[in-house]
Amino acid sequence: MTGQTTPRRHAVHRLLDGLRTDGGVHVVTGEPGCGRTAFLEYAARSFRGGPVWHVRAGSGRCAPPLSGLRTLLRAAGRSGPAPGGAMAGDALLDVLGAAAGAAPPLVCVDDAHLWDAASRAALGQAALRVRASGIRAGLLLTVAGHRPVDPELAELPLLRLGPLAPGEAARLVDDTTDGAVDPDVREELVTAAEGNPALLLALVGRLSPAQLGGRRALPRPLADGEVLAGVAGGSLTGVPPDRAGLLLTAAAAARATGEPDAAADLVRRAAGAGGDEPLPEALVLSEGRIGYRSALLGRAVYAGAPPELRRAAHRALAGCLPDTGVDGVYALLHRSWAVTGPAPALAAALAAAAADPDSALPPGPRRRALARAAELTADGAERAHRYTAAAEQAVLAGHSPEALRLLDAARSRPAPAPSRGSAELLRGAVLLADGPVDDARESFLLAAGLLAGADDEAAGTAALGAADAAWAAGDPASCLRALAPTGAPPSGPTAGGPRSVLRDHQEGMRAVLLGRFDRAAGPLRRVVERGLACDEPQRLLRSASAALMLGDTTAARRAGARALAAARTAGSAALEPRALEYLAYAELRSGRHQLARTHAEEGLRTARRTGQRNTAAHHHAVLALAASIEGEKEVVADHVAAALRTARRHGLSQAATLAQWAAARADLGAGRPREAAERLGPLVRPGARRGHFAVWMLAVPCFVEAAVLAGRPDLAPEAVEDFALWAACGADPQAPAQLLRCRALLAGADAAGPLYLRALDRHEETAGDFERARTELLCGKWLRRRRRPGEARTHLGEALRGFEGCGARLWAQQAAAELRAGGAAPAGAGAGELSRLTPQQLRIARCVAQGATNREVALSLSVSTRTVDYHLRNVFALLGVRSRVELVRLVGQTEKTGAQL
């Protein structure tokens, strides 16, 4: 049997596209509440082939043999008694074959595992023969995912419905509540449901309007035993009492480790089960480990068990584990769940074992152990300290919302100022990655005040965190206040100690904000060098940040790559998205857009996985900028919208400015300079709407080009003079050449030529094919309009090659159009131009050239018509053709010369 986890939206359309063209058979499965029935209902409604025969859940489950098949044949219009044995499958195959002669039919059978065995056997036999005979008919069968697939259906291809993605789950909550839900409440609902749609809807239905709106506290736990039983309890009916203990023990064992399974011998010994005793259907044994087929079912078993039985299971597990090493921590954790009320000695032992720096215990179990130790602690200060330590491990494990809940618990008891300062320092770090950055700044400032005198190093870290938050918000005044010298001397045994690194970073950052790059270079260079001399992820991230402020993209890339490796080695999941963010920005500043895109795509995945929406917004902005180079309009729009959603909600001025710049650059690349100028004008010109203070100048070259091409050069001079100040600082290797290009665009007819040539000379000193190609293009345009076609062709050819080399397709199209306008065919015209298409674009171009309609192309390639429309627009743009007739001619010329598509 083959298995595949597929996002349900794409799965439905992919299946239906295949069923319409070639037929097919799939067994759809998934855990209780995953939406198998809804999946089938949607497929039945969406099918546009022949007839749909839909047998819904419950049909044929309690009748005589072959009752399920009789129901299906009746739905297909065949009356009379159902034949038995092999003839039953023959009858169904005959019905399908007859219907397929006109148009492919679709058979939908929900809960096929509830059919009688004879009906299942006939259905499975017919399905196998449909696959082998090539009959154009589709069969979609659903079966429960918490038990093995029945042998009668086991040879059919399996499609496993995975959990809803967080974005899809959030949309389901909004649709169900008509948007009347607080964003933080929605986040908790999505997290608690773990992608299960039925559980998500049950949790929403449990809450009052005041709770949904965030005006009243949520029940704890949010997903309790009653809710879980309502979603999954029916799947456990019929479990023999002597096996119920094994189910509970397996769930309790997995609770300690956070893993989906546990060692089989441990579970069996703790449950008192023999090694050869068969497992309940809900459990599966694989490579010596026992786990639930459905994680939701395991949660329901544990939450629904009586408390005394849960405690007994934990006592048994603790008694079966050794007292040393990682297993010793798990033994203590199980013992802690077996007691009620305060237990100071056990809490102290558990906290000490979980905090052992030499232990190989991952952050997730450390967080559980420290949180449980806090719950068993009576002393308020010690309890707050342990909750804060648990929150720190939650951050390292990538669970930011859980970290904030633990920090709220730490606040609930009185504690000394240093303890409260440590908690606020951690809260600021969490909010900086996933929350309003103004709130993060205030937490950092509070932490700095509470820690001053008690822990100067931590106080300095808090002050620098407040500056980082103000920087992200685009608030230079607050940033400078956070960086104001305190007069405290550096601490540490050496001048290169942690405090001196913090002081250097503060001084360098302050100098940058004041425009004193001469004073910034020394301190920031020391931060870079000291960071690169160690393997500590946080210091390497500081090194990457300082290198970017210096404009040293080589050092920034090196520090970012080492920070990523160090974070992965240390198991610090929360630091990976930030390391990838610095790497992506460094590659972007270096003109390596494809590498920036690769890092940002990975960074976006890790940011989503660890709940860091602010970091995700920055990755969306990088992806929008990279896509704006490549001319992917819809991709740019999607990433810009995603970045701005979070940026506006959390006050991320830097991410918002980058996203808007990406949208404008996409307009400029597509030949829409007026739209680009209108979008960029407020960002780069003086005024209240000017973009982020560290980013707006990067967009000035685009604005100047757009304004000139739009016939409004009068808008640009002031921005160019501001940009000249930035270029003189030396913090951007590309800026000097870009400044000369801007001056050439604004210069008189006779003065532009030398400026373009000087700009091209400066480009030789830096990397970045894209910026050089833009200067070559503008120079070529100027030369062609000055009636110097030979020189123009040289520069336009260089521009075309540069754009093609970095994947800037629409910009390459502009260069090719200028070459054609000058009477010269671009190098590689015809077959060469077709070779620039992606494989999917080539297939679509070939189909269209053969006379196929967009719908026929979609059916042929098993994609949607919308996908064909999108790719065909890009084909037209890349090849510079305006109609299907021109495309047919171009493809025909290529085939005539023997070129391969």
N, C-alpha and C positions, 0 to 999 in steps of 0.2 A: 504494500500500500504506500502510496506517496502522500506526503503532507506538505502543506504550504500555508503560512500565515499571511493574509492579504488584507489591506484596508478595504472595508466593505464597499465603500462608494465605487472605487475603481474595480473591485471584484465583480460587482453586478454588471457594469457596462462592458467589461472585458468578456465576461461569460456570455452576455446576450449578443455581443458582436460576433463571437465565435459560433453561438448556436444558430444565428440567422444564416450564416454562410456555410458552415461545415457540420452543424450538429454537434453533439457531445453529451457526456455524462459526467456528473459530479455528485459526490456525497458531501453535503455541507454539514459541518459539525462545530461545536464550540461549547464553552461551559454554560451552566444554567444562567439564563438571563442575558446571554450574549446577543440575542436578537435573531435567532435562526428563523423563527416564524415571520418576523418583520422582513427579513432578507428575502424570504420566499414570496411573500405577498408583493413586495416591491418588484421582484423579478417578473412575477405573473402580470402585474399591471403594466410594466414597461415593455413587455415583449411585443414586437411588431411583425412577427412572421405569420405562421398559420394559427390554428386553434390552440388554446391553452386549456389543459385538463388539470384541474387543481383539486387534489384530495387533501383536505385540511387535517390538522392535528386531531387525533382521537378516532378517526374513521377506521373501522375494521379491527379494533384492538381486542374486543371481547366476544366476537362472533365465531361461528364454526370455521374450520380451515378454509382458506382461500377467500375469506370475507374481505380482506383488504384489496385483493386483486379484483374481486367482484365490484367493489366500490369504484375502482379506477376504470374498469371497462364500462361501467354504467355511465361514468362521467364522459367517456369517449363516445357514447352513443350506441354501445353494443349491449343488447338485452339478452336475456336468457341465462341459464346457469353457467357459472364459470367452469371451464374444463380443469381437470386436475393433472398433477404430475408435470412431465415435460411439456404436455400440450398447453398448459397454462401460459408458459413463456412464449410458446409459438403463437398463441392467440394474441397476446399483447404485441408481439413483433409484427404480426399481420396488420393489426390496427395502425401501428405507427408507420409501417411501410406504405399502406394505402393513403394515409393522410399526407405523407411526405411527398407524394407525387405532385400535389398542387403547391403546397408551401410547407416549410418545416413546422411541425407541431412542437409544443413544449409541454412536458409532463412535470408537474410539481407535486411531490409527495412529502407532506410534513410529518415528522415523527415516525419515520418508517421503522424504527426499532420497536415500536409498539404493535406493529402488524404481527399476525400469526406467522409462525415459521414457514409454513407452506407458501404463503403469499410473498414473504421476503425472498424465499428461494426462487420463485417464479420471476419476481421483479429483478433480482440480481442477474438471473440467467438472461432475461431479455435485454437488460442494460449492457451486458458483456457482448451480446450478439449485435446490438446496435453499433457499438464501437467497432467491432470487427467487420461488419458488413458495409459500413459507410453510409447507412441510411441517414438522411438529413432530418434528424429528430433530436430534440434535446430532452434530457431527463435530469432534474434537480431533486435530490432526495436529502432530507435532513435527518440526522440522528443525534442522540445525546452525546455530549463530549465528556461526561463524567464516568463513562463506562466503556469497555472495549466495544469496537464495532462488531456487529454480529457477523459470523463467518460467511453468511449468505451474501453479504455486501462488501466483504473485506478486500476483494480484488479490484474494486472500483477506485478511481482517483479521488483523493480526499481533499477538500478545501476547508481549512480550519479558520473560522472567523476570529481574528485577533481582537484585542480591546480597542475601544475608540481612542483615537489620538486626543491629547488634551484640548486642542482647538475644537475638534468635533464635539467633544463632551461639553465644552463651554457653550457652544452654539445650541446644543440640546437643552441645556439649562435655561438659556435665554429664551428659546422658543417656548418652552413649557411655562415659564413665568412671565411671558411678554416683556422680558427685560427688567422686571421689577425685582432684581436681586443685586445685593451689594457685591462689588467685584471680589472682595476678600472672602465673602461667604461662598461665592461661586467657586473660588479657588479651593476652598476646603471641601466642598462637595465633590469636585472633580478628583481631588486627591483621594478622598475616602472611597469613592466608587471604583477606583483603579481601572477605569475604562469600561466597566460593565454597565450597559445602558439601563437594564431593569433595576439594578441597585441604585443607579443615579436618580432615576425617576422616583423610586421609593423614598430616597433620602429627601428629595425636594418635597414630596407629599407629606413628609413627617413634620416639616417646619411650618410655623405660623408666618403670616405676612410680616410681622415685626422681626422675626428671626431672619427671614429671607432678606429683609432690608437692612440688616446689621444693627437694628435698634435694641435687640434683646440677645442675651447670650445663647449660644447653641448648646444643645444637649451633649453630654459627654458620657460615653463615646458616641460619636455621631452615628456610626454604623453599629448598633448594638445587636444583641442576639435575636431580638424579635424581628428587626428589619432584615437581618441576614437570613433568618429562617423563612421569612415570607418570600424571599426571592429564591432560595436554594433548598429549603427544607424538604420540599416534595421529592427531591432527588434521592433522599436517604430513606424513604419508606421501604420497609421490608428488610432492613439490615438486622441480622440475628443479634440478640443481646450479647452473645459471647464474643462477637466481633466489634461491638461498639467501643470497647476499651482500646482496641488497636487503633481505631479511627482517632479517638481523642488523644492517645499517646503520640501518634504521628503528628497531629496538629500542634501539640505542646512542644515537641522536639523542634519543629521548624520555627516556632515562635522565638526561641532563644537565639538561633543563628541568623534568622532572617532569610535563610535559603529556602528554595522550594521543596527540598527533601532533606532526609536525615539518614544517618547510618542505619542500615536494616537490622544489624545485630543489636544495636542500642535500643531501637524501638521495640523489637520483639522481646528482649529481656525485660525491659521496663513494663511491658504489657503482660508479661507472663505467657507469651505465645511461643509455640514451638517453631523451629526453623522450617519445618515442612508444612506448617499450617497454611492453607490457602488464604490469600488476602481478600478483603472485601473489594467489590468491583470498583469502588471509588479510588482505591489506591493502586499504584503501579510500582513494580520492583525493577530497577535498572542499575546495573553495575554496582550491586551491593548497597543501594540506597532506596529508601521507600519515600514516595511522595504522592501527593494528591494529583489526580488527573485534572482537577479544577481547583485553582487557588481559592476561589470564592467558597467552594464547598468546605475546604479546610477551615476558613475563617468562620463559617456558619457552625461547624461542628464544635469548635472551641468556644465561641461566644454563647452558644446555646446550651452548653453543658452546665449542670449544677456546680456552684463554686466549690463544694467539697470534693467533687470528682476531679475538677481541674487541679486543685491542690494535691490530691492524691497522685495524679499523673506526674506532676512536677517532682514530688518527693521520690517517686519511683525512678524517674530519670536521673535525679541528683545522685541517688544511691548506686546507679550503674556507671557513673562517670568517675575518672580519676580526679585527684585533688590538686594536680599540678598542671602547669602549662595552660594552653588555651582551653582545653577541656575542663581544667579547674575553674576557670572563670564561668564557663557554662554551668558547671555543677553549682557554684554559688548563686548564679542567676536563677536556676530552677529552685534552689532552696529558698530564695527570697520570695518567689511566687507561691511557695507553699505555706507562708506565714501571713498573719494579719497583724495590723497595728505596728507601732514603732519597734525596731529591732536594732539598737545602736551598734552592737558588736558585729552583727551580720552586715549591716550597712557599711561599716568601716572596712571590713574585709573585702567586700564587693567593690567599693570605690578604689581601694588600694590596688586590687588586682586589675581593674579596668584601666587605671591610670598608669600602669607599669609601662615605661617607654620601651622596654626591651621585649615586650610581648608582641607576638605576631597577630594579635587580635585586630580585625578590620574596624574601621570607624563606626559602622552600623551597630555591631554588638557592643562596642564600647559605649555608644550613646545609650543603648537600652540598659546596660548595667549601671551606668552613672545615674540615669534618671530613676531607676528602681532604688538605688542607694539613697537618692534624695528623698524619695517617698517614705523610706523607712527611718529617716533621720528626724529626731525631735528638735535638735538645736537649730534655731532660725538661721544664724549666720552660716553654719556648716551646710545646712540644706540649700541655701542660696548659692553657695560656692559649688556644690555638686550639680545643681541644675545648670549653672553657667558652664561647667565643664562638659556636661552632657550636650548643651547647645553647641559648644565648640566642635564636638564630634559630629553632631548633626550637620553642621556646615561642611565639614570635611567630607562627609558622606554624600553631600549634594542635596540635603533636605532643608532648604531655607525656611519654609513655613513651620516645620516642626521645631527648628531652632528658635523662631520667634515665640512659639507657644511655651517652650522651656524657659526662655528669658522672662516671659510674663510670670511664670511660676516662681522664678527667682525673685521677682519684685514683690511677691506677696508676703514675704517675711522680712523683718528688719535685719539689716546687715551693715557692717562697717563701710566707711566710704571707699576704701580700695576695692572691696568686693563689688560694691555697686558700680564703681568705675570700670572694672573689668567687664561686667555685664553690659554696660552702655557702650563700651568700645566694640564688643562683639555685635551688639545690635546695630551700631552704625555700619559695620562691615556688611552685615546681611542686607540692610536697607540700601546700601550703595549699589549692590548687585541686583536687588529686586524690591524696589520701593521708591517712594518719593525722595529725591536726593536732598531736598531741603530738610526733611525729617532726619535723614542720615547725618547731615551736617550738625544738626542740633544734638543728636546723640553723641557724636564725636566730641563736640565742644563740652558737653556735660561730663563726658568721660575724662577729658583733659583736666578739667577742674577738680574732679574727685581724686584723680591719680597724682596730681602735682605734689611733689614732696615725698610721697610714698613710693612711687615707681616712676622716675623721670623718663625712663626709656619708653614705657607704655604711654605716658602722657605725651611725649613727642610723637609717637605713632598715632595717637588720637588727633593731635593737632594737624598732622599731615593728612590724616583721613578726612578731617573737616575741609581742608584745602582741596582735596580730590573731589569731594562732593560739590563744593562751590564751583570748581572748574567744570564739572559735568553739567552744572546748571547754567553755566555761562555768566556767573556773577563774579567779576574780577574784584570788586570791592570786598566782598565777603572772603574771597580767597586770600587777599592780602591781609585782612584782619586775622585770619587763622594762622598765617605764616609770620605774624609779627614777632620779632625777637622777644624772648622772655627774660633773657639775662642769665638763665641757668647754664652752668658750664657743662660741656660734654662729659658723659660718664663712660665708664668702661676702662679696662686695664691698659688699653693701647689707644693711640690716636686713630686707629682704624676700626675701633670698636663700633657696636651698633648705634650708639648715640651720635658719634661723629658722622656716620653715614646719614642718619636722619637730619642732622643739622646741615650737612652739605646739601641734601635734597631740598630742605626748606629754603636755604639761602639761594640756591640756583633757581628754584621755581619762582621765588619772589623777584629775583633780578629779571627773569623772563617777563613777568607781568609788568614790571616797570620799564620794559624796553631796553634794559641794560645788558645786552647779550655779551658784552665784554666782561662783565662781572659774573655772568651766569656760567661761562664756559668752564672755569676752573672747578667750582664745586660739583657741577653736573658730570664733568669728566671723571672726577674721583668716584662719584656714585657708580658710574658705568664700570670703571675698572675694578672696584672692590666687589661689585656684584658678580662680575664675570670670574672673580677669583674664588668663588664659593659654589656650593651646590644646594643652597637653601632656596626653595622656590620663591618665597616672598621677596628676598633681596634681589633675586634675578629679575623679578617683575619690576622692582624699582629701577634696576639697571636698564631694562628695556624702555621704561617710561622716560628716564633721563636722556637716553640716547635719541629718542624721538624728539624731545625738546631741543636737543642739539642739532638735529637734522642728520645725525649719523645713522643712516638706515642699515648699514652693514652691521654695526654693533647692536642695533635694535633687533635685527633678525637673529643674530647669534644669541643674544640674551633671551629672546622670546622662545627660541627652539630649546635652549637649555632649561628654561623654566618649565616648559611643557614636559620634557623628559623627567625632570626632578619631581614634578607634581605626580606624574604617573608612577614613578618608582615609589614615592611615599604614600600612594593611594589617596592623594588629596584631590578628589573628584571636583571639588568646588573651584580649584585653581586652574583647571584645564581650560575652561572657556576664556578666562582672562588672558592666559598665555597665548591662546590662539588669536585673541583679539589684537594683542600687540604684534604678533607675527603678521596678521592680515594687514594691519595698518602700515607696518614697515614695508611689506611687499608692494602695497598700493603706492606709497610715497616713492618707491624705487621704480615705479612704472611696470612692475611685474604683476599685471592684472590677473592672469590665469592662476598664478600661485596664491595671490590674495584671495581669489574666489575659492580655491581648494581649502585654504585654512579657514575661511569664513563659513563655508558649508559645514565643516567638521565642528567649528566653534558653535554654530547655531544648534546643531544636534546636541552637543554637550550642555549648552546653556539651557535648552529646553528640558533636558533630562535632569538637571540639577536645580531647576526652578529659578533661574537667574534671568528675569525678563529684561532688565536694563542691559545686561551684557548681550542678550539676544538682539535687542534693538540696534546695538552697535554693529553686530554681525549682519543684520538686515541692511544697514546703511552701506557697509562694505560691498555686500552682494549687489545692491542697487548700483553702486558706482562701477563695479566690474561689468555688470550687464549693460550699463550705458555705453561702455566702450564697444561691446559686441553687438549693439543694436537690437537687443531683445526687449522690445517695447513693453510687452505684457509682463515679462519677468521683472523689469524695472518697476513698473507700476505696483506689482504685488509686494515687492520688498520695500518700496517707499511707503506704501500704506501701512505695512506691518511695523516699520520703524517709527512712523509718526504716531501710530496708536499708543504705543508705550511711551514715546518721548513726550507727548502732550499730557499724558496722565501722570507721569512721574517727573516732569520738569527737566528732561534731558535735552538741553539746548544744543549740545555738541552733535548728538545723533540726529536731531531734527535738521540742523544746518547741512550736514553731510547728505541726508536723504533728499533734501530739496535741491541741492547741487546736482545730485545724480539725475533727478527728473529733468532738470534744465539741460544737462549735458546730453541726455537722450534726445531732447528736442533739437538741440544744435546738430547732433549727428544725423538726425532724420531730415535736415534741411528746413527746420522751423525756427529761424533765428529770432523772429519777433516774440514768439512764445517763450523762448529761452531767456531773452532779455527782460521780459516782463516778470518772469519768475525770479531771476537773479538780482534784479535791480534793488529790491528792498534788502536783500541779504548783504550786498557789498557796498552800498552807498551809505553815508552817514545818516543816522536817524535811529529812532527807537526800535525799528524792526531789523536793524542790522544783525546778521547772524553771529554765531558764537565767536568770541574774540580770538580764539586760536585757530579758527577754521575759515572764516569768511574770506581771508586773503587768498586762500588756495583756489577759490572760485573766481577770482578777478579775471584771469586770462580768458575764461569762458565768457564772462560777461562782456568784456571788451570786444571779443570777436562777434558775439551775438549782436551787440549794439551797432557795430559798424555794418555788419551784413544786413541788419534790419533798417539801415538808413538813419540811425540816430547816434552818430559818433559824438554828439555834444553831451551825451549822458556819461561818457567814459573818462574824461581827463582827470577828474578828482580822484576816482578810484585808482587810476594808474599811478598818481603821485603817492597815494597811501601805499600802494603795492611796492613802489620803489623803496620806501623805508623798510618794508619787510625783506625785500631782496638783499638790501645792504647788510642785514643782520647775519647772513650766512647760515641760517637755520634750515634752508630749503635748497638743496642742490639744483633743482630745476628752475628756481625763481629768476636768476639772472638772464637765462635764455628766454624765458617767458616774458620778462619785462621788455627785452629788445623787440620781441614779436609784437607786443602790445603797442610799443612806440611806433613800429613800422605800420601797423594798421591805422594809427591816427596821424601819421606823417603825410606831408604833401607828396604829390606824385613823384617828384624827383628824389626825395629823401628816403623813400621806403626801401629801395633796393639795397643800399649799403646796410641798413638796419637788419633786413632779413638775413643777409650774408653773415653779419656779426652774430646774429642769434644762432645760426647754424653752426658757427665756429664754437660758441659756448656749449651747444648741445654735445659736441664731441667730448667735453670734459665730464659728462655724466651719463649714466645708463638711462634707459627709458625710450624705447622705439616709438611709443605713441606720441609723446610730445614733440619729438623731432619730426615725425611724419606730419603732424599738424602744421608745423612751421614750413615744411617743404610744400605742403598743399597750398597754403596761403601765398607763399612766394611764387609758386607756379601759376596760381590764379592771377596774381599781380603782373607777372611777366606776360601771360597770354593776353591780358587786356592792354598791355603796352606794346602789343604786336611784336613780340620776341618769341615766336613759337618754338624755335630750337631749344633755347634755354628753358622755356616753360616745360617742354616735354621731359627734359632731364630731371627737373625738380618734381614734376608730377609723377614720373615713373618711380622716383625714390619714395615719394609719398605712398604710392600704391603698394609697393613692396613692403614698406614699413607697416602699413595698416594690415595687410594680409598676414604679416609675421606675428602680429599681436592679436589677431582675430577681430579687428575692428571692421566689421563687414560693411556697415552703412557708410563709414568714413571712406572705406576702399571704393565703394560705389561712387562717392563724390569725386574721388581722384580719377576713376575710370571715365566718368562723364566728362570731366574737364579735358582728359586726353582725347576723347572722341570729338568734343567740341573744337579742339585744336587740329582736327584732321588726322589724328593718329590713333590706331587701334591699340588698346591697352595690351601690354605684354601678356600672353597667355589667354587671349580672347578665345571664345568658342569653348573647346575642350577644357582649357585652363580655367575658364570661369565656372564651368560645370563642376570641375574638380573641387571648387571651394564649397560646394554644397555638402551638407551632412548626408549620410546614407539614407535616412528617411526622406529628406528633401529630394534626393536623386530618384528614389522610387516613385515619389509623387509626381515629379517632373516627367518621368518616363510614361507613367499612366496617362497623365493629361495630354502629353504629346501624341498618344495613341487614340485620343478622342474620348476618353472616359470623363464622365461628369464627376463632380466632387463626391456625390453620394456613392457612385460606383467605385471610386477610388477608396472610399472609406470601407465599403464592404470587402473589397479585394485585400486590403491591408489589415482588416480587423481592428480598425480604429474608429473614432467618432467623426462625424462630418465636421464638427467644430475644429477638431485637430487638423484635418486636411485643410480647412480654410486658413488656419493660422500658419501652417507650414507653407502653403502656396503664396500667401502674402510675402513671407520672407524670401521665397524663391524669386518672385518678381523683383523685389527690392535688390537682392544680391546680384541678379543678372542684368538689372537695368532694363527690363522689358515691361511693357505696359498692358499687354493683352495676352490671351491664350494663343492667338495667332502668332505673335512674335516668339512665344515660347516654343511652339511647334517648329517654327522655322529654325530657331537656334539649335534645338535638339536634333532636328533632321540634318543640319549641316555637320554637326558633330559625328553622327552615325555615318554619314557619307564618307567622312575622312577616316573612319575606322576607330574613332575614339571610343573608349569604354565608359559607359555610364556607371 
